[in-house]
Amino acid sequence: MKHYLLIVALCFINMAHTQDCKYILFGEIKDFHDGAPMSGATINIETLNTYTAADIDGKFIIKDLCKGIIVISISHIGCETQRLEIDVNGDTYKEINMEHHIEELGEIKVSGNASTKLTNTAQETRLNTETLEQFSALNLGDALKQVSGVSSINTGNSIVKPVINGLHSSRISVITNGVRLQDQEWGIEHAPNVNLNAAGSINVIKGANALAYSGDAIGGVVVVKPPVPILKDSLYGKTIMGAQTNGRGGNITSSLTKSWEKGWYIDGQASFKRFGDFHAPDYNLTNTGLKTLGLNLIAGYKTFENGFNINYSFLKNDIGILRAAHIGNISDLVDAINSKEPSVIEDFSYAINAPRQEVTHQIFKAEYYKRFKQLGRLQLQYDFQDNYRYEYDIRRTDDNKPAIDLNLKSHALKAKLKLDANANAKYTFGIQTSYQNNFANPDTDVRRLIPDYDKYDLGIFAVSNFKLNDNTVLDVGLRYDFNRIDALKWYQKSRWEERNYDEDFSDIIVKTEGSQILTNPVFNFNNVSVSAGINHTLSQNSSLLFNYGLAQRPPNPAELFSDGLHHSAARIELGDLRIKQETSNRIGATYQLQAQKWTLNIEGFANHIKDFIQIVPFGTEQTIRGAFPVWNYIQTDALLYGVDLNVSYTFNNQWLINNKSSFIKGRDLDAKTALIDIPAFKTVNVLEYTNEKWLNFSANLESELVLRQNDYPDYNFETFIPETQEMVLVDISTPPPGYHLLHFKSQITLPVSNKTNLDLGLSVFNIFNTSYREYLNRLRYFADDLGRNFMLQIKFNY
């Protein structure tokens, strides 16, 4: 009986084998982008525990397969391994497309080194996550100063605007998570509303060579990108806490990410900062506190072929303005300039009183992308921004009513198609359109500085990248932008006639009521931008880059319509309806060297700007509150040129020295004088020591030397002071002396568990408590800059 059962079982096994295991799986493995065969790809038949490989044409064959489902995995150098289930029901053909391009994989992997540059031939620098985390308690402008050639124009210590090669405000576009920031950037004392703690990396592109982002950014583009999620089943996050002595406050930021291997992810980030009055070396800086609340939520689905994400961000800043900077008239300004100390010095406080700014910025964004086989990638995006700006002046009656009350709402649509099937020639086409409404609340009891307006923008661009040979890459771009501003603006009849508008703009008058004239100015601007660049590899360690950019920037609403007292700037600002668009022609050249111990980056540039718009002192004007300085927007031809240097030398595995230096000149070609607000020469030397054996210890000593700006225009003027019945000189032009500061930073890493690390950092800024005043700080007339500051930072990675 036993023998009989064994014979029957063997027969069934033989019948199953001969009946079902005779099928063939054959196919081809191709590059998803261009359809090129992926020779040498490895195919692992997991169900049979056997391997095979694709031939030179990317073809493969697997024989003797049984009917049913088999599992195979395909791998290739530079590709993400694919795992497939195939239902075998007869001879089967399968075409498999691999994701072969490293730069595309960088979008879905956590690696911070993948695809770090956004351009091929522009002068570009990237700040990674580790660098940004050091500025958790500070802001975007402070972090960007780590880039050679980038400085800042400040209103105190909390309002910091980046300056790229001498240009700032509307000449710099800030792109945060793919959205162009719209937040009243025209004001010198308006800092970008960016939550630095929500950033994973920042790319700084100098000049107008990033036409896919903006056409009017003749100064440069700042691209803030969120952290890239890890696409596997995981839950991870980090928390950073900080405390500092100057301001007696601290900050905390925390983020948590949940991701799934199939491509889904959700990420949340929140941050809070609170500081009281900051202090200079010799006195308290009254009413300079800061309170910031930030929130960022993002959810999406991300694979190589398609995906989407929805993002909401919220940022609220409550910023105190130095109490002594509030002047009642020109006499107060003269006293402040001639005094060595602020006119108001009170005990430390966390209160934020008038004068102050309260700004809330919200962004909602929805994005979808789809990759088409052997063609390219299509991206569609919509975003909405809501910006509320309140500026509070000191009033005799009600300090809680804002002197400036602006609400800016922006809607934008964007479509971009990148054709990258040909590895030697890639093309990107795009269209962007936006609508913006600015509402200036008239219920402020103060004449509105900026009027109500509607703004319409349409941009079309084409950018191409050509690989001429193994050593040379060429970029070419073309862009057209149409801009329309439709405003409703009240003018005082006296101002209207004083500026001769009655002769040139009588056709825009809507009605006249007493001494007031209501006008409807409408402006259309047509702007053309062109970029070209070449990157040539000289040797294995060195390369040379050259680029050219033509860009046009239309005037912003402030440059056209400003008409009144800007309280936070303590001056009367007057725009001009005759102002035309700027035209920039910029050339840049870069030499890069990466030797065994040396790294060297030298960037030179020259930027000729026709009809350059600037705001300059013009005199004084009497108001019901007294006399105030008057600043006019005017146009001239300008030339800016300079050199940025970044060089480092590694002595051994532990010691390194780095130097960053920037030299820039700005000339008014019409007046044959220097341009106003050009940064002085600055050089920063850093000596760094690291020792991985000492809990990954690192420390550096930083020397910051800023020379006096000796090349400046003389806009000093004389004015009559009624209190003393005499004419006095108002010296608003003479720069302060140069200065030298020393800073110290250190950090160690403590392993808490297998998945958790604790980083401890200690920094000391302005070690010797040096008194100094920065030329580009708008409050330099009233007080010194910050004194010594001890900062402690604790970071958990989990």
ABEGO torsion letter per residue (X at the ends): XAAAAAAAAAAAAAAAAAAABABBBBBBBBBAAAGBBBBGBBBBBAAAGBBBBBBAAGBBBBBGBBBEBBBBBBBBBGBBBBBBBBBBBEBBBBBBBBBABAAAAAAABABAABGABABAABBBBBBBAAAAAAAAABBAAAAAAABBGBBBBBBEAABBBBBBGGBBEAABBBBBGGBBBBAGAABAABBBBBBAAABABBBBBBEBABAAABAABAAEBBBBBBBBBBBBBBBBBBBBBBBBABGGBBBBBBBBBBBBAAGBBBBBBBBBBBBBBBBBAABBBBGABBBBBBBBBBBBBBBAABEBBBBBBBBBBBBBBBAAABBABAAAAAAAAABABBABBBBBBABBBOBBBBBBBBBBBBBBBBBBBGAEBBBBBBBBBBBBBBBBBBBAABAABBABBBBBBBBBBBBBBBBAABAABBBBBBBBBBBBBBBBBABAGBBBABBBBBBBBBBBBBBBBBBABAABBBBBBBBBBBBBBBBBBBBBAAAAAAAGAAAAAAAABABBBEABBBBBBBBBBBBBBBBBBBBBBABAABBBBBBBBBBBBBBBAAAAABBEBBAAAGBBBBBBAABBBBBBBBBBBBBBBBBAABBBBBBBBBBBBBGBBBBBBAEBBBBAAEBBBBBBBBBBBBBBBEBBBBBBBBABAABBBBBBBBBBBBBBAAAGBBBBGBBBBBBBBBBBBBBAABGGBBBBBBBBBBBBBABBBBABBBBBBAAAGBBBBBBAABBBBBBBBBBBBBBBBBBABAABBBBBBBBBBGAAGBBBBBAABAAAAABBBBBBBBBBBBBBBX
